[in-house]
Amino acid sequence: AVCLAHMLLGGILGVSILTGQVQLSIEPTVLHTDSALAVVPVRLSNPLDEVTGLRIDLLIPRLDITLDTILAVGRAANWLVQYDRASTRQTTHLLVFDPGGNNLSPGDGPILNLVYRVPQQGVFPPAVQVVLTSANLSDAAGFGLPVDLADGTITIQPNIVIDLGSVEADQGDTVLVTVDIQSIACAVLPGLVPAVDRSLV
């Protein structure tokens, strides 16, 4: 009777009943400016339910940081990722599924790597949001899974080279040491995260 009620109620509401808490989150990423690519993991926690597919919309509110590719990893390593960019170029629509019909087993960990191309001259502000604007997940029965979303950031850190040089001197001499500090990006200012304009979705 409980199973029958579960099926009937789930069918009416279109969602899975009596499931564990499902979370989809963007992992914080730190990129040093000698690299042009930022690899941003997308983490899925589904402790009880199998997942048959995901539809994800994500937004990065910068035109100078572009999506290079998306890789399926971890439990989803053999899954197919289809994606397209909206006309704003800042929003990306993803569809993630297994063409063979296999379900994603319960677990916790990264399932996607978002690879963004970042200008090597640095960006300002150096902390850039990656926003999950929406996500639809389905369970093994085809019902929708309630999911909590958590955004992440890409933090651009400059490479700073300090060259003290070399100098020869006798004991007791006064010498001048020149410190040359070179940075190929702007300084990291904590807490400066641009506001997200969700009208761009």
C-alpha positions in Angstrom: 0.0 0.0 0.0 2.8 2.4 0.8 4.6 1.6 -2.5 1.3 2.1 -4.4 0.7 5.4 -2.7 4.3 6.4 -3.4 3.8 5.7 -7.1 0.4 7.4 -7.3 1.6 10.5 -5.5 4.8 10.7 -7.4 3.0 10.4 -10.7 0.6 13.2 -9.7 3.3 15.6 -8.5 5.9 14.5 -11.1 8.6 14.3 -8.4 10.3 11.5 -6.5 9.1 10.9 -3.0 11.0 9.7 0.1 14.4 10.5 -1.5 17.7 11.6 0.1 18.8 15.2 -0.2 20.4 15.8 -3.6 22.9 18.6 -4.1 24.6 20.0 -7.2 27.4 22.5 -6.6 30.2 24.4 -8.4 33.5 23.8 -6.7 35.7 26.9 -5.9 38.6 27.1 -8.2 41.9 29.0 -8.0 43.7 29.8 -11.2 47.3 31.2 -11.5 47.8 33.6 -14.3 50.5 31.5 -16.0 47.6 29.2 -17.1 45.0 30.1 -19.7 42.5 27.4 -18.7 40.5 27.2 -15.5 39.1 23.7 -14.7 36.0 24.0 -12.6 34.5 20.8 -11.1 30.7 20.3 -10.8 29.9 18.1 -7.8 26.9 15.9 -7.4 25.8 14.4 -4.1 22.9 11.9 -4.5 23.2 9.7 -1.4 20.2 7.5 -2.0 18.8 7.9 -5.5 20.1 6.8 -8.9 20.1 9.6 -11.5 19.1 8.9 -15.1 20.0 12.4 -16.5 20.6 16.0 -15.8 19.7 19.3 -17.5 21.7 22.2 -16.2 21.8 25.9 -17.0 24.8 27.8 -15.8 25.9 31.4 -16.1 29.2 33.2 -15.9 28.7 37.0 -16.0 31.8 37.8 -18.0 32.3 38.0 -21.8 36.1 37.8 -21.5 35.9 34.3 -19.9 34.7 31.7 -22.3 33.7 28.1 -22.1 36.3 25.9 -23.9 34.9 22.4 -23.2 33.0 20.2 -20.7 34.3 16.8 -19.6 32.3 14.1 -17.9 34.4 12.6 -15.0 34.0 10.3 -12.0 30.8 8.3 -11.9 29.7 10.0 -15.1 32.9 9.4 -17.1 31.1 7.4 -19.8 28.2 9.7 -20.0 27.5 12.1 -22.9 27.5 15.8 -22.5 25.7 18.0 -24.9 25.7 21.8 -24.5 25.0 25.0 -26.3 25.5 28.7 -25.5 22.6 31.1 -25.4 22.6 34.2 -27.5 24.0 36.2 -24.6 27.1 33.9 -24.7 27.2 34.0 -20.9 24.6 31.3 -20.3 25.2 27.6 -21.2 22.6 24.9 -21.4 23.8 21.3 -20.6 22.2 17.9 -21.1 24.1 15.0 -19.4 23.0 11.4 -19.9 24.1 7.9 -20.7 23.2 6.9 -24.3 23.2 3.3 -23.2 20.5 3.9 -20.6 22.7 3.3 -17.5 21.9 5.2 -14.3 24.3 7.2 -12.3 24.8 5.3 -9.0 24.3 7.0 -5.6 27.4 8.8 -4.4 29.2 12.1 -3.9 31.9 13.7 -6.0 32.6 15.6 -9.2 30.8 14.4 -12.4 31.8 17.3 -14.7 34.7 19.5 -15.3 33.9 22.9 -16.9 37.0 24.2 -18.7 37.0 28.0 -19.1 39.5 30.1 -21.1 40.7 33.0 -19.1 42.7 36.1 -20.4 46.3 35.7 -19.4 46.7 39.4 -18.8 44.4 39.0 -15.8 40.9 40.0 -15.0 39.3 42.5 -12.6 37.7 41.9 -10.2 39.7 38.7 -9.9 36.9 36.6 -8.2 34.3 35.5 -10.9 31.1 33.7 -10.1 30.0 30.6 -11.9 26.2 30.4 -11.3 23.9 27.4 -11.5 20.7 29.1 -12.6 18.7 25.9 -12.8 18.9 22.1 -12.8 16.5 19.3 -13.5 17.4 15.8 -12.4 15.4 12.6 -12.9 15.5 9.4 -10.9 15.4 5.7 -12.0 11.6 5.9 -12.2 11.6 9.0 -14.4 10.4 11.3 -11.6 12.1 14.7 -11.0 14.5 14.9 -8.1 14.4 17.9 -5.8 17.9 19.4 -5.8 19.8 22.1 -3.9 22.1 24.3 -6.0 25.3 26.0 -4.9 27.3 28.5 -7.0 31.1 28.7 -7.1 33.9 31.1 -8.0 37.0 31.2 -10.1 39.7 33.2 -8.3 42.5 34.6 -10.4 45.8 34.8 -8.5 48.8 36.6 -10.0 52.2 35.0 -10.3 54.6 37.3 -8.5 58.3 36.9 -9.1 60.8 38.5 -6.6 64.3 38.7 -8.0 66.9 39.8 -5.4 69.6 39.7 -8.0 73.3 39.1 -6.9 76.0 41.4 -5.7 79.6 41.0 -4.6 81.0 43.0 -1.7 83.8 42.8 0.9 83.0 42.6 4.6 82.0 46.0 5.9 80.9 47.4 2.5 77.5 49.0 2.0 75.6 47.4 -0.8 72.3 48.3 -2.6 70.0 45.4 -3.3 67.2 46.1 -5.8 64.0 44.1 -5.5 62.1 43.7 -8.8 58.5 42.6 -8.3 56.7 41.5 -11.5 53.1 40.6 -11.6 51.3 39.7 -14.8 47.8 40.3 -13.3 46.0 42.6 -11.0 46.3 42.1 -7.3 43.8 39.8 -5.6 41.3 41.8 -3.7 39.2 39.5 -1.5 35.4 39.9 -1.5 35.1 41.6 -4.9 32.6 39.4 -6.7 30.6 41.0 -9.5 26.8 41.0 -9.1 25.0 38.5 -11.3 22.5 39.9 -13.7 20.0 37.0 -13.9 18.1 38.7 -16.7 20.9 37.4 -18.9 19.8 33.8 -18.4 
